[in-house]
């Protein structure tokens, strides 16, 4: 008698369990595809205030508000652009242009590329893309391994990106998380899905709030508060904190720590790479890319003196369809009266930025032959 069963006998014993496992895996993949890979979950069920939900809201907002006539300007950036730019205020300066603020808090240029790609695939009309960035990167955090990006991209990518997107990270753990977003989206969204089943009524209220947000986000007036006037010594330390609240002090101390750090060496290259890819989408749509400098903070005496555009931005500015606004475009707003915390513009600065940027965009559009009617800011 042979010591081992024949392969045919082994297969007859295992074919039913193996077949069942294949059916389960195919069923799981099909369910995964219907719920997540199709975008259904992110669009209709995901928590709007989550990273994936927030990223999905911006293409929905663009589809809702963008127009072919009048021409549309899409404004990208992080929370500093979200807080610092008002479409209605811009429209009061340029009457025949549709401005759409699609800034995502906590995002980087990699997110903006995938956001715009999603809008292009959704056939959102646009004539100009405006991006607000720091002209000189600060802080030691490496943008190439920005930990929020895999969550943002869950709703913006598909299996066609399964190789390229994870490879854009250098940290092995974050690269692994990025792969999970493609091959195991249910695991990526596990906490969000569990919260949905645990509190369906609360999720329903939040989803109803999403519809309200899409309709009323442009009504947001900004924050009225402002930072206190402070004096600094020769070592960039505050002489007297008595005018600052505990919250303001904590925010400013973190800001001071970031400014004291040696900037990550590859952040400039990261920004140039992803803005270059963004430009490819802009160019493919026959549009123009305009880049403007963000106000760096409320206290100019502690800010780096060198605020010229980085080499990567200067290289982009040589492209015929790119306009780089001057580094001092908003420099006069780097004062405590224009910030409600250490990074974000208050309502006063929001109005000034919106009017000034709208006028600059209108000037560029007029030079390109795109119709616009600008009044004085």
Helices and strands as residue ranges (DSSP letters): H 7-32, I 33-37, H 40-44, H 51-65, E 71-76, H 79-84, H 87-93, E 97-101, H 109-121, E 128-133, G 143-145, H 149-153, G 159-161, H 164-167, H 172-183, H 185-188, H 190-198, H 200-216, G 217-219, H 246-260, H 267-284, E 288-293, G 300-302, H 311-316, E 322-324, G 331-333, G 336-338, H 347-367
